Amino acid sequence: MDVIGNGFRRAAYSAGTTARVGWYTMHYLAGRHVVGPITSPGNVPKPMKSSPPDLAELRDSFRDLFRREWNDIAKGTYKLPRDLRRAPNPWRLIRNGRDYLREAKMVSRRAHTRGGGVEVRANRRGDLPGYYQQNFHFQSDGWLSDDSARIYDTQVETLFTGAGDAMRRRALPYLKRELDRLAAAGRGQDEVVFADIGCGTGRLLVDVADNFPELRMHAVDLSENYLNTTRRATSFSDRIVYTQAPAERLPYADGSVDIIASVYLFHELPPKVRREVAAEFARVLRPGGLYLHLDSVQYGDTGLDILLETFPRVLHEPYYESYCNTALPDLFAPAGLAPEGQEVGFLTKTSAFRKAS
Ligand SMILES: C[S@@+](CC[C@H](N)C(=O)[O-])C[C@H]1O[C@@H](n2cnc3c(N)ncnc32)[C@H](O)[C@@H]1O
């Protein structure tokens, strides 16, 4: 990699990530102001079991995420992210910020309303599972509207003060290693099937398609609205098939997918459905196939357990607490997926699992 090229890339990376972190930190502070106190007046908050957060650890793990990402870019493991190579659209950023704050008021209202957490849409749909039709995070319309899909990325980046995409991209080094391994065995990228299940608005797929454009990619989500957002975000690729389907009943033949990824899907699923999805992933993976599981860090992974305890008290996250207490090998091993390494990147853990050959 040439020194001058890397110098430019480093400058672009630093400037881009600094601007991004600043922008979403401003949203975070403005959102806190709009939302106000977490507990309703007169309610005594339940005492916390975990110790107070170690703020130095929080800051260091945040910086370490970007440091590791830069090292991967400098080594050529993956490209300077697409978003940082292009000037952002200021009007879109401002509009999304405004809508984020409007929605924060609605979120706050539901958080302080008894039953606000299980409010389902008036037009409940018989073709979707009941557990799915909740306003997760107290967001308006749950997963089921274009407005929800449009605000989602700003909500995630604000929650993680600009680190959301960088955390998702911790999947890319694993993906690159797997593709190199398959290439050494004579299978080029254009023969490899990759599926992002619960793809949401397509944030991981944008980076996958940007870096590995020849892959045969599949985007799956149960929300048509989120899937349409993925379609627009990845329109630069003609190699992606978009499918609305439940993760627990994928429309793929046994052993037909080489690599599956899921990001922030499992903590949204009831425990029984988690086991069904684990079995379904094992069914559709080829023997020897790889599953990349990205989701929240869990209890004991960091010294920041109190954040995990706080999250479901602030936002409607009915299955988060049980997810954070689930040992991932206990979830995936019975399905036939054996653990093969993991990495914590700020508040997200990437865990790799392999189906036996
Ligand atoms: C927290 S979002 C994560 C989205 C995306 N992977 C990301 O990185 O931001 C969870 C996504 O999973 C989808 N989802 C939830 N339950 C699902 C299920 N049973 N089958 C398929 N998708 C599901 C939701 O529609 C939503 O888009």
The ligand as a Gaussian input file, in Angstrom:
#p B3LYP/6-31G(d) Opt

LIG

0 1
 C      -32.453000      -4.077000      15.260000
 S      -32.840000      -4.269000      13.602000
 C      -31.263000      -4.670000      12.888000
 C      -31.200000      -4.295000      11.425000
 C      -29.844000      -4.395000      10.772000
 N      -29.361000      -5.746000      10.730000
 C      -28.826000      -3.484000      11.414000
 O      -27.654000      -3.831000      11.426000
 O      -29.189000      -2.389000      11.821000
 C      -33.663000      -5.817000      13.544000
 C      -34.149000      -6.153000      12.142000
 O      -34.545000      -7.515000      12.157000
 C      -35.771000      -7.640000      11.491000
 N      -36.441000      -8.800000      12.089000
 C      -36.896000      -8.950000      13.346000
 N      -37.415000     -10.168000      13.514000
 C      -37.271000     -10.822000      12.337000
 C      -37.590000     -12.117000      11.878000
 N      -38.165000     -13.010000      12.658000
 N      -37.273000     -12.449000      10.606000
 C      -36.674000     -11.561000       9.779000
 N      -36.345000     -10.304000      10.157000
 C      -36.648000      -9.944000      11.416000
 C      -36.505000      -6.336000      11.740000
 O      -37.488000      -6.119000      10.746000
 C      -35.348000      -5.344000      11.688000
 O      -35.146000      -4.884000      10.385000

